Amino acid sequence: VALPFADAGFDVVLCALAIGHVAALDDAMAEIGRLLKPGGAALVSDLHPFLALGGAQRTFHAGDAVYAVEHHTYLYADMLRAADAAHLSLDAVPEPALDGQTTPTVIVYRLIKR
């Protein structure tokens, strides 16, 4: 998961609805931690694990076919463990739902580099 950027080169890292596509959570979080300057922030969002555990899938349509995208479900504890190992501290965890829904649709982790 190594990206071609210098260590501590970014104030902000955004990983929007992508972390679930990565099989190696620890490696991805370590890379986010490596890229951030001390005090920098990361926003990491994903399909909410409640939906994923309930059977929801990420799908797309091509013509008449529907394709499901491979997704790895990470629980809150998984994210906290991987973030801590990458020297990232949890700052906030918004869990927005779509209009009219009660179950959160996504989960967003705001992490700060220690």
WOSULFEN-V862151 format. One record per residue. N is the residue number from 1. RES is the residue in one small letter. PHI is phi in radians with two decimals (* if undefined). NEAR is the number of other C-alpha atoms within 8 Angstrom. Layout:
# WOSULFEN-V862151
<<N & RES & PHI & NEAR> <N & RES & PHI & NEAR>>
This chain:
# WOSULFEN-V862151
<<1 & v & * & 5> <2 & a & -1.16 & 4> <3 & l & -1.77 & 5> <4 & p & -1.45 & 4> <5 & f & -2.32 & 6> <6 & a & -1.21 & 6> <7 & d & -1.05 & 8> <8 & a & 0.90 & 9> <9 & g & -1.75 & 9> <10 & f & -2.25 & 9> <11 & d & -1.43 & 9> <12 & v & -2.43 & 9> <13 & v & -2.17 & 11> <14 & l & -2.05 & 7> <15 & c & -2.19 & 10> <16 & a & -1.66 & 9> <17 & l & 0.93 & 9> <18 & a & -2.17 & 9> <19 & i & -1.06 & 12> <20 & g & -1.21 & 12> <21 & h & -1.54 & 8> <22 & v & -1.80 & 10> <23 & a & -1.31 & 6> <24 & a & -1.84 & 6> <25 & l & -1.01 & 10> <26 & d & -1.03 & 10> <27 & d & -1.15 & 8> <28 & a & -1.13 & 11> <29 & m & -1.20 & 11> <30 & a & -1.08 & 12> <31 & e & -1.19 & 12> <32 & i & -1.06 & 11> <33 & g & -1.09 & 12> <34 & r & -1.12 & 9> <35 & l & -1.29 & 13> <36 & l & -1.39 & 18> <37 & k & -1.25 & 11> <38 & p & -0.97 & 8> <39 & g & 1.50 & 9> <40 & g & -1.23 & 11> <41 & a & -2.07 & 12> <42 & a & -2.11 & 15> <43 & l & -1.96 & 13> <44 & v & -2.14 & 13> <45 & s & -2.06 & 13> <46 & d & -2.78 & 12> <47 & l & -0.94 & 11> <48 & h & -1.06 & 11> <49 & p & -1.06 & 10> <50 & f & -1.05 & 8> <51 & l & -1.18 & 12> <52 & a & -1.08 & 11> <53 & l & -1.18 & 8> <54 & g & -1.48 & 6> <55 & g & 1.85 & 6> <56 & a & -1.12 & 7> <57 & q & -2.24 & 8> <58 & r & -1.49 & 8> <59 & t & -2.28 & 8> <60 & f & -2.49 & 8> <61 & h & -1.92 & 8> <62 & a & -2.38 & 7> <63 & g & 1.17 & 4> <64 & d & -1.60 & 5> <65 & a & -1.59 & 6> <66 & v & -2.07 & 8> <67 & y & -2.04 & 8> <68 & a & -1.70 & 8> <69 & v & -1.59 & 8> <70 & e & -1.03 & 6> <71 & h & -2.43 & 9> <72 & h & -1.82 & 8> <73 & t & -1.52 & 8> <74 & y & -1.96 & 9> <75 & l & -1.39 & 7> <76 & y & -0.90 & 6> <77 & a & -1.10 & 7> <78 & d & -1.08 & 8> <79 & m & -1.14 & 10> <80 & l & -1.10 & 9> <81 & r & -1.09 & 8> <82 & a & -1.17 & 12> <83 & a & -1.12 & 16> <84 & d & -1.07 & 9> <85 & a & -1.11 & 9> <86 & a & -1.65 & 13> <87 & h & 1.13 & 9> <88 & l & -2.03 & 12> <89 & s & -1.88 & 10> <90 & l & -1.26 & 11> <91 & d & -1.87 & 8> <92 & a & -2.85 & 8> <93 & v & -2.45 & 9> <94 & p & -1.20 & 7> <95 & e & -2.31 & 10> <96 & p & -1.22 & 8> <97 & a & -2.01 & 11> <98 & l & -1.16 & 7> <99 & d & -0.89 & 4> <100 & g & 1.43 & 5> <101 & q & -1.70 & 7> <102 & t & -1.81 & 5> <103 & t & -1.48 & 7> <104 & p & -1.02 & 13> <105 & t & -1.58 & 11> <106 & v & -2.28 & 11> <107 & i & -2.20 & 14> <108 & v & -2.17 & 12> <109 & y & -1.79 & 13> <110 & r & -1.73 & 12> <111 & l & -2.06 & 14> <112 & i & -2.04 & 13> <113 & k & -1.32 & 14> <114 & r & -1.40 & 7>>
